[in-house]
Amino acid sequence: MNRSLSSIAAPELRFPSPARLRVGDRFVFLPTVDAAIDWLRSPANAALCQRLTQALELLLAAQGSRSSSDLHAGYSALLEGAEREGLVFR
């Protein structure tokens, strides 16, 4: 079987430690960049996504570049934004 490289998915970028957020009465577990991006882009989180634009932009950059420095910047921005928004994380 001959597969092109484009058909092989790259492994997901895992956070150093999963982001654990409390949003209202829900708990959100975000172990990867892809999970965080999908969660932020969810229509239910549109208002929160607008306030966490910098985190989303940095996470998208990390997804594209796959560099550890971009991953760290996106992860840090997500946690800082969560703290600023009053979301509890551990």
N, C-alpha and C positions, 0 to 999 in steps of 0.2 A: 504494500500500500504506500503510495507516494503522496505526502501531504505538503501543501505549501506552508511556508512560515506564517502567513497571514491567518491560517485556519487554526493555529495553535495559540491558545490564550496564554498570556503572561500570568505568572502567579500573582495573587493579590498582595498589595503592600500592607503588611500588618503594622499596627501601631506598636510602640514599645510596650505599652500597657493599654488594654482596651479602655476607651472612654466610656465611663458609666455616668449617665445623666439622669436626673429626675426632672421630668417635665409635667408639672401638675401632679396628677395621681398616677402617672405612668413612669416606668423605668425604661431607659433606652441603653442598650449595650452596643457599642460601635467598635468592633475589633479591627476593622480595616479602613483604608482610605475610601474604597468603593462603597462600603456600608455608610460611612459618614456623608459622602456626596449624595448618595441616594436618599438618605434621611433628610438632609438639608433641602434637597430639591423636591421633596414630597409636597403636594399641594396643601396638605394639612399643616405644613411648617413654613408656609410662604412668608408670613410676617417675621418669624424668627430668622429665616434665611436672609431677608433684607437687612436685618441687624447684624448678621454674621457674614456679610459679603466678603470681608477680607479673609476670613477662615476658608470660605468656599473657594475663593480665587487661589489661595495657597495650596489647598488640597488638590485642586484641578492641575496646578503646576506640578505637584508631586506625582500625580497620576501619569502625567505626560512625560516627565523627565525620569521618573523612577530613581531619583537621587536621594541619598540619605539626608542631605542638608535640606532639600525641599520637603521631605517627609517630616523632619523635625519642626520646620517652620510652620507647616500646616497643622500638625498635631498641637503645637504650642498655641497657635492662634485659636484653634477650636476650644482648647481648655480655658484660655483667657476669656474668650467670648462667653463661654458657659458660665464662668464665674461672674462676669459683668452682668449677665442676664439673670443671675440669681438661681441658676440651675445647679443642683448639688451634684458633684462628681467625686469619685474616689479613685 
